[in-house]
Structure formats: C-alpha cells, structure tokens
Amino acid sequence: DDDAIRDTSMVVIFGRPGAGKTTISQAAVHLLDNDGIDDNDNGLKDPKMYHHLYLDLDVCVPQWMRDNFSKGMYPTLLQRAEFISNACDYVNEEIASYSKTDNKPSVTIVSFSFVNTDLRTAFRSAFPHAKWILVDTTKRMSEKRISAREGHFYKNASQNNVEKDKDRERMGDVMDEDDDNSEWEFKPVDFPHVVLNGSDSVEDNAKRIVDIISHEISL
C-alpha cells in the first residue's frame, strides 16, 4: 500500500559487476537478522527496533537479457528504460506486500550494479530519498572476481569486453563516449553517496552499512 512505501527508508548498495554488492548486502542483512552490532553504548539504534527488507534487483534481469550479456550484447537505452521501470514496480510491490504487525519503522536494502547513468536517474526519480552506498573497486578487481564465479550472467560479458579492450589497445584505438562498448563501462557517480572500499573485508563493509542505517537513515 502507499503508506508502506512512503514510510520505509531505503539504502541502495551499488557498484561494478563483481564488486561484491550482493555478498556485502547479505552480510549486512545477516547482522540485522541477528540483532546487529552490540554497540548501543555508542548511541546506535538497536536494529531490533525496526524491520528490514532486502531486494537484489538481479532477479529482475530477464533471461533474454542474460543471454545477450553472455554474447557480449548490451541492452539498448529503450530496453534499459523498460527494465528499470519494471524493477521500480517490483520494489514498490515488495515493499507494499511486506507485512508487519506493529508500528516499528522499516528500511529496504536494494542491491544492483546501476552501471549506467540512465538507470540511476530513473531509480532516483522513483525513490528520491534513498541513500546510495557505492562499493568501490577497480575495473581489474571486479573482472577478476567475476571470472572466478560460476554461473554469473555477467561473466562472459566481462570476458568479452576484456578481449575487446585488448584488441583496441593493439590497434592503438581510443574509446570515446559514442563507442558502443562504452555502455559497458561503470559511469562516474555525480550525486551524493557514501563510498565503501571494495578491498576491505565483507564483514567490515557490512558493519558500515548497519552503521549507516543506524546513524543516518531517518526511521
């Protein structure tokens, strides 16, 4: 319902494919499920005092898009617009259907890459009060992590783009903004956000997310 959507706070965990967003988000959820961090002496709000909902937007990626990723085919602007519209509907529906029997405030944790500016703009328009948390990694680190994973739909796409980059380097070519391959690149972030070091441990970054929820989200 509209009240549930309006009353929930939101944090968005984003970053390059392979940055570790899902792993870190799930670790943060585990902390919240287990009453968070025992740090109430320092003024943190006890996570038992609010509800939390975790949504990984990878579930919204349709099979045809996953298949195209594996072939090195990136979705067009129109296809991305349809995807993010459906993803926003999914988030709203999940929040609205999340049942609680008390008046405790709620926080929704969303994880997704948000590689392109258009995806971020659309999601921020739909959820303007969300707090964004970037899991910051280098391109090389992210590609290495993806290559080590089994079954990740971005795996072949990442490998294809590594080969394209090598080919371009051999040809002495320089990528420009109009190049089709540039859509695969993680775009700079031009709005306020918190940065987590993707090289830090999963546990440390999960605790930072819980800190952010406890300190900075208006519940």
N, C-alpha and C positions, 0 to 999 in steps of 0.2 A: 504494500500500500504506500501512498505518497508520504505518510507520516514516518514510516520506517526508513524510506530513502532519505528524507530530509534530516532525520535525527541521527543517522550514522556518520561517524567520521571516517576518513579514508587515507591510507598511505599507499603509494604506488612504488613498487620496487622495480627498477628498470635498468637496462644496460645492454651491452653487446650480447648476441647469442653466445653462450659458453661462459658468460661472466660469473655464473653461479647463483643467479637470482632465485631460482626455484629452491635450491638446496638451502640457501640462507633464509628464505622466507619460511620454509618448512621448519627450520630450526627455531626461528622466532615464534612460530605457532606452537611448537613443542614447549617452549618456555612459558608461553601464555597458558597452554593447557595444563601445565604443571605449576601454576600459580606464580610464574615469572621469576624475577630475581629478588632474593631476600635482601632488599635494600631500603626498607621503609624508614630506617633511621635517618636516611638522607633525603627524605621527603618524597620519594617516588610513590605514586598511587599504586596500591596493590592491584595487579591485574585481575584478581578475583572480583574486583568491583565493577568490571564491565565485560560485555560479550564481544567475541571476535569471530569474523568470518573470513576465510582465506579463499581467494579465487585466482587460479592460474589461467590466463587468457589463451594459453596454448590449446586448450580444449576447444576454442572457437575456430581454430585454423581448419578449414575443410580439407578433405582428403585430396581433392584435385589440386589444391594449393600446395599441399605437402609433396605431391607427386611432381609438380612443376619445380618446386625448390630442389628436389633431388636431381632434376635435369638441368639445373642452372637457369631456370626461367623465373624471373621475379615478377610479382603481381603488378599490374598497371595501377595508375592513380585511381581510376574508377573502381577497379577490383578492391583496392585498399580501402576506398571510401565505403564500399558495401560491407567489407569485413569489419571495419571499426564501428560502423553503425550497428551491426549485429552483435558485436562484442559489448557495446554500451547497453543494448537491450538486455543481454544476458546478465550483466552486472546488476542492472536495475531489478530484473526479475528475481535474481538470487537474494538480493537484499530484501525485497518485498516479501519473499516467501520464507525468510529466516524467522522462525518463530521463537519468541521468548515469553516467559510467563511473569516477568517482573519489569520494573522500570529502570533496570541498570542500563547505562548508555552502551552504545555499540561502536566498534571500529571494524572496518573492512580493509583487509590487506590484499592488494592486487599485484600480481607479478606478470611482467611481459617485457619483451625487448624494446618496443617502441623505437625501432631503428630510424624511421623517417619522421620528419617534421610534421607532415600532414596527419599522421596517426596521433602524435602527441597533441596537436592543436585540437583535433576533433574530441579526444578524450578529455582534455582540459576544459573544453566548452561544455561537455556533458556533466563534468564533475569539477566545477571551478574551485572548490575548497579543499581538494585533495592535496596532500603533502607528498612531494616527489623525492625519492631517495635513489640516487644513482650508484650502482655497484660498478666502480671504475676499474677497468682493466685495459691492457694494451690489446691491440688487434692480434698480435702474435700469441699472447697468452690465451685469448679466447679461442682462437683457431686450434691451438694445441689441445685445449680441454675438449672441444667438440670432436676432434679426431679420435680422442680416447674413449668416446662414448659409443655405446651400441644403441642403434635404433633412433637416434635423434634426427628429426626430419630435416634439420639444417645441415647435417653432416656432409652430405655430398655437395650441397650448395657451397659450403665453405671451402671444400677441397677444389671445386671447380674454379672458384674465384682466386684461390692461391695460384692455380695454374695460369689463369688469365693475367694476373699481376706479373708473374714471371715472364710470360710471353711479351707483355708490354715493355717490361724492363729490357728484355733482349733486343726489342725493336727500337729502343730509345724513345718510346712514346710516353707522353704525359697525360694523365687522366684529367679531363675538365668536367665542369658541372653538368654538361649536356650529354656526357657519356652514359650509355645505358647501365654500365657496370657501377656508376656512382650511386645508383639507388641501393646497392647492397651495403654501402658504407654507413657506419653509425654516425649520424649527423651531430654536430656540436649542439649543446643544450643552451638555449638562450632565455631561460626563465629560472626563477629562484628554485633551488633544490639543495638537498643535503648530499654530500659525497662520502661514500664508504670506499675504503681501499680494498679492491678485489683481491689483493695479495694477502690480506690479513686472514686469520682463521675464520671458519664458518661460525664458530662459537662466539668469537669477539664481535663479528658483524651482527649476529642475531641479537646479542645483548644490546648493541647500539640501537637496533630497530625498536626493541622493547623500551629502551630509554626514551627514544623519540616519541613513541606512543604515550608513554607515561608523563613526559615533561611538556610536550609541545602540542599535542592534539587536543583540541577542545572537546571534552567529553560531556 
